[in-house]
Amino acid sequence: MDRASHLLDQLLDLARIESIPQEVRQPLDDVSVSDTYQGVMSDVGPRGKRKNISFAARFPAARLRCHGFAFHLLLRNLLANAINYTPEGGRIEVSSTYDGGSVVIMVDDSGP
């Protein structure tokens, strides 16, 4: 059931992306990594809590210029996969760092 639900979420995300007009896709936003993380966790966090997964997050690179909606989908997909493949009682850590002029987002978990 969880896999079917995850697949449905991904198909809905694809439909949402394809429905965005081309001219709207161009502008970049100044996005808070922490706010995006909190929004994603409100969606997928309850599944992790049911599996007794511990979450940790730290964001030294607090902001980035990107497409806000696309970043939200990316982070949600990464966290949903981490939750799916992390065993009961495991851990998931999310962080952002600077690497030169880029921001690196890392999701590390105790799954395979």
N, CA and C atoms as an extended XYZ file, in Angstrom:
336
Properties=species:S:1:pos:R:3:atomname:S:1:resname:S:1:resid:I:1 pbc="F F F"
N         0.815       -1.186        0.000 N   MET     1
C         0.000        0.000        0.000 CA  MET     1
C         0.866        1.260        0.000 C   MET     1
N         1.943        1.254        0.823 N   ASP     2
C         2.837        2.412        0.876 CA  ASP     2
C         3.505        2.646       -0.477 C   ASP     2
N         3.935        1.574       -1.144 N   ARG     3
C         4.585        1.731       -2.452 CA  ARG     3
C         3.618        2.288       -3.478 C   ARG     3
N         2.378        1.805       -3.467 N   ALA     4
C         1.377        2.320       -4.406 CA  ALA     4
C         1.096        3.792       -4.126 C   ALA     4
N         1.017        4.146       -2.865 N   SER     5
C         0.793        5.535       -2.488 CA  SER     5
C         1.955        6.412       -2.942 C   SER     5
N         3.181        5.930       -2.766 N   HIS     6
C         4.372        6.675       -3.179 CA  HIS     6
C         4.377        6.857       -4.697 C   HIS     6
N         4.055        5.810       -5.433 N   LEU     7
C         4.003        5.899       -6.889 CA  LEU     7
C         2.940        6.899       -7.326 C   LEU     7
N         1.788        6.878       -6.692 N   LEU     8
C         0.735        7.831       -7.013 CA  LEU     8
C         1.191        9.259       -6.739 C   LEU     8
N         1.878        9.481       -5.618 N   ASP     9
C         2.414       10.810       -5.309 CA  ASP     9
C         3.362       11.278       -6.399 C   ASP     9
N         4.237       10.382       -6.869 N   GLN    10
C         5.189       10.755       -7.908 CA  GLN    10
C         4.483       11.079       -9.221 C   GLN    10
N         3.457       10.322       -9.570 N   LEU    11
C         2.699       10.606      -10.788 CA  LEU    11
C         1.971       11.946      -10.687 C   LEU    11
N         1.416       12.231       -9.516 N   LEU    12
C         0.766       13.525       -9.320 CA  LEU    12
C         1.766       14.671       -9.408 C   LEU    12
N         2.969       14.481       -8.858 N   ASP    13
C         4.016       15.499       -8.968 CA  ASP    13
C         4.369       15.753      -10.424 C   ASP    13
N         4.524       14.696      -11.196 N   LEU    14
C         4.838       14.839      -12.616 CA  LEU    14
C         3.730       15.601      -13.338 C   LEU    14
N         2.488       15.287      -13.035 N   ALA    15
C         1.362       15.997      -13.656 CA  ALA    15
C         1.378       17.477      -13.271 C   ALA    15
N         1.705       17.770      -12.016 N   ARG    16
C         1.768       19.169      -11.579 CA  ARG    16
C         2.865       19.923      -12.323 C   ARG    16
N         4.023       19.300      -12.463 N   ILE    17
C         5.140       19.946      -13.158 CA  ILE    17
C         4.784       20.196      -14.617 C   ILE    17
N         4.181       19.217      -15.266 N   GLU    18
C         3.838       19.358      -16.679 CA  GLU    18
C         2.748       20.396      -16.901 C   GLU    18
N         1.940       20.677      -15.882 N   SER    19
C         0.854       21.641      -16.040 CA  SER    19
C         1.309       23.085      -15.820 C   SER    19
N         2.543       23.288      -15.348 N   ILE    20
C         3.048       24.641      -15.120 CA  ILE    20
C         3.426       25.249      -16.468 C   ILE    20
N         2.864       26.418      -16.814 N   PRO    21
C         3.232       27.047      -18.086 CA  PRO    21
C         4.733       27.336      -18.157 C   PRO    21
N         5.305       27.253      -19.343 N   GLN    22
C         6.749       27.432      -19.540 CA  GLN    22
C         7.239       28.770      -18.987 C   GLN    22
N         6.471       29.852      -19.200 N   GLU    23
C         6.929       31.170      -18.751 CA  GLU    23
C         6.990       31.274      -17.236 C   GLU    23
N         6.225       30.461      -16.506 N   VAL    24
C         6.244       30.479      -15.045 CA  VAL    24
C         7.441       29.699      -14.513 C   VAL    24
N         7.962       28.779      -15.283 N   ARG    25
C         9.069       27.934      -14.824 CA  ARG    25
C        10.396       28.679      -14.747 C   ARG    25
N        10.516       29.797      -15.405 N   GLN    26
C        11.795       30.473      -15.537 CA  GLN    26
C        12.290       31.207      -14.282 C   GLN    26
N        11.469       32.015      -13.616 N   PRO    27
C        12.005       32.822      -12.516 CA  PRO    27
C        12.493       31.958      -11.346 C   PRO    27
N        13.574       32.386      -10.746 N   LEU    28
C        14.102       31.719       -9.562 CA  LEU    28
C        13.631       32.456       -8.320 C   LEU    28
N        13.470       31.709       -7.245 N   ASP    29
C        13.032       32.277       -5.971 CA  ASP    29
C        14.176       32.206       -4.969 C   ASP    29
N        14.129       33.074       -3.972 N   ASP    30
C        15.023       32.988       -2.824 CA  ASP    30
C        14.310       32.096       -1.816 C   ASP    30
N        14.778       30.854       -1.652 N   VAL    31
C        14.053       29.833       -0.907 CA  VAL    31
C        14.769       29.514        0.409 C   VAL    31
N        14.003       29.409        1.472 N   SER    32
C        14.526       28.981        2.769 CA  SER    32
C        14.562       27.454        2.796 C   SER    32
N        15.739       26.890        3.017 N   VAL    33
C        15.874       25.438        3.090 CA  VAL    33
C        15.087       24.910        4.291 C   VAL    33
N        15.176       25.584        5.406 N   SER    34
C        14.485       25.151        6.624 CA  SER    34
C        12.965       25.177        6.458 C   SER    34
N        12.438       26.252        5.873 N   ASP    35
C        10.990       26.332        5.673 CA  ASP    35
C        10.511       25.231        4.730 C   ASP    35
N        11.284       24.974        3.680 N   THR    36
C        10.916       23.917        2.742 CA  THR    36
C        10.940       22.570        3.452 C   THR    36
N        11.978       22.326        4.249 N   TYR    37
C        12.088       21.084        5.017 CA  TYR    37
C        10.877       20.912        5.935 C   TYR    37
N        10.498       21.974        6.631 N   GLN    38
C         9.351       21.894        7.541 CA  GLN    38
C         8.067       21.574        6.777 C   GLN    38
N         7.894       22.179        5.599 N   GLY    39
C         6.722       21.890        4.788 CA  GLY    39
C         6.683       20.452        4.311 C   GLY    39
N         7.837       19.949        3.898 N   VAL    40
C         7.926       18.561        3.446 CA  VAL    40
C         7.661       17.617        4.614 C   VAL    40
N         8.230       17.914        5.770 N   MET    41
C         8.051       17.042        6.926 CA  MET    41
C         6.600       16.996        7.384 C   MET    41
N         5.862       18.071        7.166 N   SER    42
C         4.442       18.015        7.533 CA  SER    42
C         3.701       17.013        6.646 C   SER    42
N         4.216       16.784        5.430 N   ASP    43
C         3.616       15.803        4.518 CA  ASP    43
C         4.079       14.377        4.814 C   ASP    43
N         5.391       14.183        4.907 N   VAL    44
C         5.934       12.816        4.981 CA  VAL    44
C         6.395       12.412        6.373 C   VAL    44
N         6.547       13.357        7.266 N   GLY    45
C         7.036       13.061        8.608 CA  GLY    45
C         6.210       12.058        9.395 C   GLY    45
N         4.878       12.122        9.310 N   PRO    46
C         4.085       11.153       10.069 CA  PRO    46
C         4.391        9.694        9.723 C   PRO    46
N         4.709        9.412        8.468 N   ARG    47
C         5.083        8.026        8.106 CA  ARG    47
C         6.369        7.622        8.815 C   ARG    47
N         7.314        8.560        8.911 N   GLY    48
C         8.559        8.271        9.612 CA  GLY    48
C         8.350        8.076       11.099 C   GLY    48
N         7.476        8.870       11.679 N   LYS    49
C         7.199        8.732       13.114 CA  LYS    49
C         6.544        7.390       13.418 C   LYS    49
N         5.681        6.906       12.505 N   ARG    50
C         5.058        5.589       12.714 CA  ARG    50
C         6.116        4.482       12.704 C   ARG    50
N         7.234        4.704       12.017 N   LYS    51
C         8.324        3.721       11.986 CA  LYS    51
C         9.372        4.012       13.063 C   LYS    51
N         9.088        4.978       13.945 N   ASN    52
C        10.015        5.373       15.020 CA  ASN    52
C        11.371        5.803       14.476 C   ASN    52
N        11.358        6.489       13.357 N   ILE    53
C        12.591        7.016       12.769 CA  ILE    53
C        12.903        8.346       13.437 C   ILE    53
N        14.166        8.543       13.799 N   SER    54
C        14.572        9.835       14.357 CA  SER    54
C        15.076       10.718       13.210 C   SER    54
N        14.713       11.987       13.269 N   PHE    55
C        15.094       12.954       12.243 CA  PHE    55
C        15.993       14.017       12.857 C   PHE    55
N        17.002       14.419       12.094 N   ALA    56
C        17.863       15.529       12.491 CA  ALA    56
C        18.082       16.386       11.251 C   ALA    56
N        18.134       17.689       11.452 N   ALA    57
C        18.344       18.596       10.332 CA  ALA    57
C        19.192       19.772       10.778 C   ALA    57
N        20.109       20.171        9.903 N   ARG    58
C        20.879       21.394       10.146 CA  ARG    58
C        21.189       22.015        8.791 C   ARG    58
N        21.034       23.328        8.751 N   PHE    59
C        21.123       24.016        7.476 CA  PHE    59
C        22.037       25.238        7.553 C   PHE    59
N        23.371       25.017        7.605 N   PRO    60
C        24.283       26.161        7.559 CA  PRO    60
C        24.097       26.997        6.282 C   PRO    60
N        23.802       26.332        5.167 N   ALA    61
C        23.427       27.048        3.946 CA  ALA    61
C        21.915       27.206        4.023 C   ALA    61
N        21.477       28.343        4.549 N   ALA    62
C        20.071       28.508        4.912 CA  ALA    62
C        19.156       28.863        3.744 C   ALA    62
N        19.707       29.472        2.703 N   ARG    63
C        18.878       29.929        1.588 CA  ARG    63
C        19.548       29.547        0.270 C   ARG    63
N        18.708       29.390       -0.755 N   LEU    64
C        19.242       29.164       -2.090 CA  LEU    64
C        18.320       29.756       -3.133 C   LEU    64
N        18.885       30.055       -4.303 N   ARG    65
C        18.111       30.561       -5.435 CA  ARG    65
C        17.737       29.374       -6.295 C   ARG    65
N        16.442       29.129       -6.403 N   CYS    66
C        15.984       27.970       -7.165 CA  CYS    66
C        14.507       28.126       -7.482 C   CYS    66
N        13.959       27.157       -8.162 N   HIS    67
C        12.520       27.081       -8.364 CA  HIS    67
C        11.943       26.455       -7.092 C   HIS    67
N        11.222       27.229       -6.313 N   GLY    68
C        10.735       26.781       -5.015 CA  GLY    68
C         9.915       25.504       -5.072 C   GLY    68
N         9.003       25.423       -6.042 N   PHE    69
C         8.156       24.246       -6.158 CA  PHE    69
C         8.985       23.015       -6.507 C   PHE    69
N         9.940       23.179       -7.426 N   ALA    70
C        10.789       22.055       -7.826 CA  ALA    70
C        11.656       21.595       -6.653 C   ALA    70
N        12.172       22.538       -5.863 N   PHE    71
C        12.980       22.162       -4.704 CA  PHE    71
C        12.135       21.409       -3.682 C   PHE    71
N        10.909       21.872       -3.480 N   HIS    72
C        10.007       21.178       -2.560 CA  HIS    72
C         9.792       19.731       -3.019 C   HIS    72
N         9.526       19.534       -4.306 N   LEU    73
C         9.318       18.185       -4.832 CA  LEU    73
C        10.567       17.326       -4.694 C   LEU    73
N        11.724       17.921       -4.977 N   LEU    74
C        12.987       17.186       -4.859 CA  LEU    74
C        13.211       16.720       -3.426 C   LEU    74
N        13.067       17.637       -2.474 N   LEU    75
C        13.297       17.279       -1.074 CA  LEU    75
C        12.263       16.272       -0.587 C   LEU    75
N        11.020       16.432       -1.021 N   ARG    76
C         9.983       15.479       -0.625 CA  ARG    76
C        10.279       14.084       -1.170 C   ARG    76
N        10.728       14.004       -2.402 N   ASN    77
C        11.058       12.715       -2.990 CA  ASN    77
C        12.225       12.057       -2.240 C   ASN    77
N        13.259       12.833       -1.944 N   LEU    78
C        14.410       12.288       -1.215 CA  LEU    78
C        14.015       11.802        0.180 C   LEU    78
N        13.223       12.590        0.887 N   LEU    79
C        12.814       12.193        2.240 CA  LEU    79
C        11.843       11.022        2.214 C   LEU    79
N        10.926       10.997        1.258 N   ALA    80
C         9.985        9.874        1.161 CA  ALA    80
C        10.739        8.579        0.879 C   ALA    80
N        11.739        8.639       -0.004 N   ASN    81
C        12.542        7.443       -0.277 CA  ASN    81
C        13.329        7.020        0.960 C   ASN    81
N        13.898        7.986        1.663 N   ALA    82
C        14.649        7.653        2.875 CA  ALA    82
C        13.736        6.995        3.907 C   ALA    82
N        12.528        7.503        4.061 N   ILE    83
C        11.578        6.913        5.006 CA  ILE    83
C        11.199        5.502        4.568 C   ILE    83
N        10.955        5.330        3.279 N   ASN    84
C        10.568        4.004        2.777 CA  ASN    84
C        11.638        2.951        3.025 C   ASN    84
N        12.907        3.329        2.900 N   TYR    85
C        13.984        2.341        2.953 CA  TYR    85
C        14.767        2.332        4.262 C   TYR    85
N        14.385        3.192        5.205 N   THR    86
C        15.024        3.175        6.513 CA  THR    86
C        14.255        2.210        7.405 C   THR    86
N        14.967        1.293        8.066 N   PRO    87
C        14.269        0.322        8.911 CA  PRO    87
C        13.659        0.981       10.148 C   PRO    87
N        12.722        0.284       10.737 N   GLU    88
C        12.083        0.736       11.975 CA  GLU    88
C        13.159        1.104       12.996 C   GLU    88
N        12.984        2.274       13.632 N   GLY    89
C        13.929        2.722       14.654 CA  GLY    89
C        15.196        3.335       14.083 C   GLY    89
N        15.242        3.546       12.764 N   GLY    90
C        16.436        4.103       12.123 CA  GLY    90
C        16.520        5.609       12.283 C   GLY    90
N        17.397        6.212       11.481 N   ARG    91
C        17.604        7.662       11.558 CA  ARG    91
C        17.728        8.246       10.156 C   ARG    91
N        17.320        9.504       10.030 N   ILE    92
C        17.471       10.267        8.793 CA  ILE    92
C        18.001       11.644        9.176 C   ILE    92
N        19.083       12.040        8.514 N   GLU    93
C        19.682       13.357        8.746 CA  GLU    93
C        19.682       14.132        7.435 C   GLU    93
N        19.260       15.385        7.503 N   VAL    94
C        19.222       16.255        6.333 CA  VAL    94
C        20.077       17.477        6.633 C   VAL    94
N        20.894       17.877        5.657 N   SER    95
C        21.739       19.051        5.869 CA  SER    95
C        21.953       19.786        4.555 C   SER    95
N        22.366       21.023        4.690 N   SER    96
C        22.763       21.829        3.537 CA  SER    96
C        24.111       22.452        3.853 C   SER    96
N        24.970       22.491        2.861 N   THR    97
C        26.289       23.105        3.024 CA  THR    97
C        26.628       23.881        1.757 C   THR    97
N        27.628       24.738        1.883 N   TYR    98
C        28.147       25.447        0.721 CA  TYR    98
C        29.316       24.669        0.147 C   TYR    98
N        29.387       24.600       -1.158 N   ASP    99
C        30.523       24.011       -1.861 CA  ASP    99
C        30.887       24.975       -2.971 C   ASP    99
N        31.827       25.865       -2.681 N   GLY   100
C        32.126       26.926       -3.626 CA  GLY   100
C        30.927       27.847       -3.716 C   GLY   100
N        30.414       28.045       -4.918 N   GLY   101
C        29.248       28.896       -5.113 CA  GLY   101
C        27.945       28.132       -5.128 C   GLY   101
N        27.981       26.851       -4.806 N   SER   102
C        26.777       26.017       -4.859 CA  SER   102
C        26.339       25.606       -3.458 C   SER   102
N        25.073       25.265       -3.362 N   VAL   103
C        24.532       24.704       -2.135 CA  VAL   103
C        24.328       23.214       -2.367 C   VAL   103
N        24.815       22.403       -1.427 N   VAL   104
C        24.672       20.952       -1.500 CA  VAL   104
C        23.663       20.513       -0.442 C   VAL   104
N        22.661       19.762       -0.866 N   ILE   105
C        21.658       19.213        0.045 CA  ILE   105
C        21.988       17.740        0.217 C   ILE   105
N        22.102       17.269        1.463 N   MET   106
C        22.417       15.873        1.725 CA  MET   106
C        21.340       15.247        2.593 C   MET   106
N        20.895       14.070        2.183 N   VAL   107
C        19.966       13.265        2.984 CA  VAL   107
C        20.702       11.962        3.272 C   VAL   107
N        20.987       11.718        4.536 N   ASP   108
C        21.713       10.512        4.959 CA  ASP   108
C        20.797        9.706        5.870 C   ASP   108
N        20.722        8.402        5.633 N   ASP   109
C        19.848        7.576        6.460 CA  ASP   109
C        20.521        6.263        6.795 C   ASP   109
N        19.899        5.516        7.698 N   SER   110
C        20.464        4.246        8.141 CA  SER   110
C        19.895        3.064        7.355 C   SER   110
N        19.247        3.343        6.232 N   GLY   111
C        18.731        2.279        5.377 CA  GLY   111
C        19.823        1.694        4.505 C   GLY   111
N        19.454        0.680        3.706 N   PRO   112
C        20.451        0.044        2.830 CA  PRO   112
C        20.929        0.987        1.727 C   PRO   112
